[in-house]
Amino acid sequence: MMQNLSPLKRMTMNNQEQKNLTEQMIRDKKLRRTITQRSFKWFFTVFLGHYMEYPFAPFHNEMFKLAEDQNIKVLVVMAFRGSAKSTILNLAYILWSILGIQQKKFVVIISKNQQMAKNHFMNLRYELENNDLLRSDLGPFRETHDEWGSYFLDIPHLKAKVIAVSSTTSIRGIKHGTMRPDLIICDDIEDSLSVMDEHARDTVYAWFCSEILPAGDQGTKIVALGNLLGYDSLLVKLRNDILKGRLAGVFKAYPLMDDRDYVLWPGKFSSIEKIHQLKQSMPGRYIWLQEYMLETFKDDTDYTDMFWGDDMRPPPEANKIPAIIDPSLNINDYVISAPIFSQGGMAEAWQYTAYIKSLIKEVNTTNPIEEKSD
């Protein structure tokens, strides 16, 4: 089974002490279980590291922190296509929220249609059925297999349930036993066609406000994920509500490049040639600007000049790809945030080293989550 711990071994070590502690995690199952239950980022790295082909970016680290923060009741994240937002804040967060210290009991996944809901659900099912290290460390998972076809499952020994539905399914009054949903993930509720119709946009917003926001309880967390689909899309409306104080929550937007052409994921786009290749693969400027740069357009925009021409501007200069993103930058009034704890380097190494040390002391006493027989 040790070969399944390769994500841990691939982690960048900033000093010998952290490397030693990581090696101890590889050897010590009890320590590994304690740390991964407490830390979402460590959970992802250990059990789901196979999803990340490239090093984490600062905004990924911020996503982990936002998910861990139980004071945030509504989290709205708009990110460029291919940013791993769904992998982190849908698949991984659902697993960690149930198996980790948050101990969520009733999770609802909502997508635009039934096929998308099924896809999210099948990814979750695959990890529960086939991730041997996850099953060994935090299992066993005695899920009820006869319910897979309906896109919902029980994890009896944790008294947890996950269901996946489309946005056309009413969840008003839905319960798991006596429990209302304590985590609701809304992933890609709209698409590029639905946002073209004003009535459809208004209907989705009314549905979110009347069914989703009241569906939970005091401890419920609601996460809305997606790309920028239009200036009046659901995520933009939620952003406006949050910024104007009408909705208590946190909004984050992560374009591929900021106003100064700095790349937010330098680990994946390590050279300007890669940015240029991606840009040239787009059929037109409109798609590049909206889906990757998160720039909005009004309904009356003339799209006839939105296609690449012979005079296509060259990509930004290569020296504009920094190692660390300036946290003060913004685009379209969206806050692009990369707080100091997310920027890597010695600050992050110190934080995790100190964190592991504190957890080592707990391992010999009790696990933060109820111990399970191996």
N, C-alpha and C positions, 0 to 999 in steps of 0.2 A: 504493500500500500504506500510505501514511502515515495514511489514515483508520482503519486497524486499530490504531493506537497510541493511540486515544482514551482507554483506561483510564489510561494514563500521564498524559495531559493533565488528566484529571479528579482526579488525586491532590491532596489538600490540602497546600499548601506552607506550611511554618512559617517559612521565611526565603528571601531571595533566592538565597542560595548553593545551597540544595537545589533550588530551581527551575531554576537554571542547570545543575546537574548532571543533572537529569531531562531537560531539553531536549537535553543532550549525548547521553543515552541514546537519545533519539528519533532523533537524526541518525546515531549511530555503532552500526552493527550488531554489530561486534566487542565493543564495550563492553557493549552490551545482552545479548549472549549470555553473556559472562563473568559479569555480575551475576546474571542469571536462573538460571544453572547453580549459583551459589553460594548464593543466597538463595531459599528457598521462597516467601516472601511476595512478593518481586519477580517471581518466575516466575508466580505466580497473578495478580498485578496486570497484568502485561504481556500474558500469553497467554490468561488465563481470566477477565479482569475483567468480561466480559459476563454472568457468572453472579451477580455481586453488584450488586443494584440499590441497596443502601444502604451507607453507610460501615462499615468494619470496626468490630467491638466489641473491647474488651480481651480477651475470651475467644477471639476468632478469632486475635488475635496470639499468644496463648499456644498455640493449636493449631499454628500454624506453627513455633513454637520447639520444641514437644514432638516434632513430626515430624522436625525437623532434628537433634535430639539423638540421636546414634547410641549413646549409653550406655544409653538406655532400650530394653529388649528387649521388654517387654510394656506396652502403653498401652491403658487402658480409659477410654473417654469416653462418658458418659451426658449427653445434652443434650435440651432441650425440642424439640418438634416444630417444624420450620421454622427450625432454628438454623443451617443450612448445614453441619452436621457431615459429612454424606456427600459434599457437594461438595468440601470442603477435604481431609478425611482419607481419602477413597476415590478419587474421580476425579482430583483435582488432585495428591494425594500420589503416586499410582501413576505419573502422567506425569512428575512432577519426580524421583521416586526413580530412574527409568530414565534420563531425559535429563539430569539434573543431576549434581551431584558425588557423590551416594551410589552411582550406577552399579549399581543393582539389576539382577540378571540373570534372576531367576525369581520372578514375582509371582503369588500365588494369591488370588483373590477368592471368598469363601464367603458365601452368603446362605441364608435359610430354605428357599427352593424354587428350582426351575430358572427360573421366570419372573422372579423378583427378580434372580437371577444374570445372566440375559440382559439385563435392563434396565441393570444396572451396566455390563455389557460393551458394550452398544450405545452408551452415553454415551461410553465410552472410544474406541470405534471412530469415532464421529462426529468427535471432536476430531482424531484422527490423520488422518482423511480430508479434513476440511473446514476446519481451522484453518490458513489460508494463512500467517499470520505465524509460527506455531509450526513449520510445515514449512519455511519459508524460513530461520528462524534456527537451528533445532536439528535439522532433517531433513538429507537426505531420509529418509522412512520407506518402506523397500522391504518392507513386510509381505507375508506370504504369504496372498493373498486366498482361496485354496481352503480355508482352515481357519476362516474366520469362522463358518460354520454350526455348528461344534462348540464355539463360545465359547472359542477359544484362538487366539492369534496369535503369530507370530515377528516380531521386528525384527532381521533378519539382521546388519546392519552393526554393531549394538551387542551381538549375541549374546544378546538378551533375549527372554523369553517371558512372556506373561500368559495365565492360564487363569481361567475363572469357572465355579464348580461350586455345587451345592446342598449343604446340610449332610448330606444322605443319601448323598453320594458319599464314599467312603473315599479319603483322600489319604496313607494310610500307605505310606511308602517311595517316594513320588512324587519324580521327578527330571527335570531338564532337562539331558540329557547326563549329566555327572558331578555336577551341582549340585543340591543340595536347595533348597527355597524359601528365599529370603532376605528376602521380605516377604509376610506373610499378612494380608489384610484380612478381618475377620469383621464384616459389616454386616447388622444386623437378623437375627440367627440365630434369634430366637424371635418369636412373635407373641402377640396377646392371648388367643388360644384355647389355644395350646400350654402357656402358663404356668399355666393353670387345673388342669392334671393333674400331680399330684406325681411320678408315674412319668416323664412326659415331661420335667419339669424336671430330675430326677436323671439321666436319660439324656443330655440335652444337656450337662450339666456333666461327666459321665463321658467323653463323646465329646471335649469340649474338652481335658480333662486328658490323655487317653490318645492322641489323634490330633493335635491342633493343637499343643500345647506341645512335643512331641518331634519335630515334622515338620521343623523347620529345622536350622540349624547355629549355630555360635558367633556369627556376624554377623547372624542372622535377627531381624527385628523383627515382632512380632505386634500388630496394632491391632484392638481389639474396640469396635464402635460400636453405639449403640442408644438407645432411649428407656427410661424406667422402665415396666416391664410388670407388676411385682409385687414383693412384699417378698422372695421367694425366687427371683427370676429369675437368669439366668446372670450378668448384669453386677453384680448385688448380691452374688452369691456370690464373684465375682472381686474385688470391692471388699473384702469381708471377708478374703479370703486375702491381699490386698496389705497391708491395714492391720494384720493380725495377724502379718505376717512370713512367711507360708507360701508366698508367691509374690513374687518380685522383680519389681516393676513400678511403674507410676504410674497412679493412678486420679483422674479429674477428673469433676465433675458440674456442669452449667451449667443451672439452672432459669431460666425467663424472668424471675422476680423473686425477690429474696432475702428473708430474714426481716424486713427493714425496708421491704419493698415497693419497693426500688430495682430498676430495670429493667436487665438485663445487656446489652441491645442498644438503647440509646437512639437510635441512628441509624435504626433501623427503627420503633421504637415511641417516637416523639418527643413524643407527648402522651398524657395519661391517657385521652383519648377513644378512642385507638386500642387501648389495652389493654381498655377497656370493650367496644368493638365485638367484639374477639376473644373475650372472655369470654362475651358474650351469644350468640356463634355456636356455643358448645358446648352439646350437648343436656343436660348435667348437670354438677353440681359435681364428681363423681367424675373425669370425664375431664379437666376443667380442673386439678384438684389433682394428678393423677398424671402426665399427659402434658406439662403445662406447668410446674407447680410442683415436680415430682419428689417428691411426698409418697406414702409407701407405706401400704398397708392390709393387714391380716391376712386370711386366707382366710375367717374368720367374720364379716367386716364386714357390717353390715346396709346394703345399698345403697338401701333404700327411701326414705331421706332424702337421697339424693345428687342429687336433681334440684332445679333452681332453683324457688323459691317466690316468692310476692308480696313476701316480706320479704327478698329478696336484698340482701346488704350492698352498699353502693355501692363503687366502686373506690377505691384509695388516693388520697390527696391529690396534686394535680398537682405540688406542690413536692417530692415524694419521688423525682423522677427526676433523678439527678445526672449530671454529665458523666463522672465517674470513679468506678469501683466500689471500695469499701473492701475491700482484699484480706484482711482478717481475718474477714469475715463467713462464716457457715456456715449450712447448712440440713440438717436430718435427719442431722447429723454428716458431711455431704458437704463437702469443702473447695471453696469457691468462690474461685478464685484469679485475680488479675489483677496479676501482678508489675509492677514499675516499668518494665521495658523494654517492656511491652505497653500502657502507659496513654496513649501518644500525647504530644502537646505537645512542648516543647523537648527533653526527654530523648531521645525517639525520633528527632526530627529530627537531633540531634547524632550519635546512633549511626549512622544511615544515611548521613549526610553523610560521617562519618569512614570508614565502610565503603566507600563508593563511591570515595573518594579513594585508599584503599589498593588497590582493584581497578584503578583507572585505570593505576597504575604497572605492573601485571602485563599489561595488554592488549598493550603493545608488546613483550612478551617471549614469553609462551606462555599459552594458554588452559588452565584447570584440567582441562577435558575435552579429549580428543584432537580436534584440529582436523579439520573435515570440509570437503570442497570444496563451494563454493556452487553 
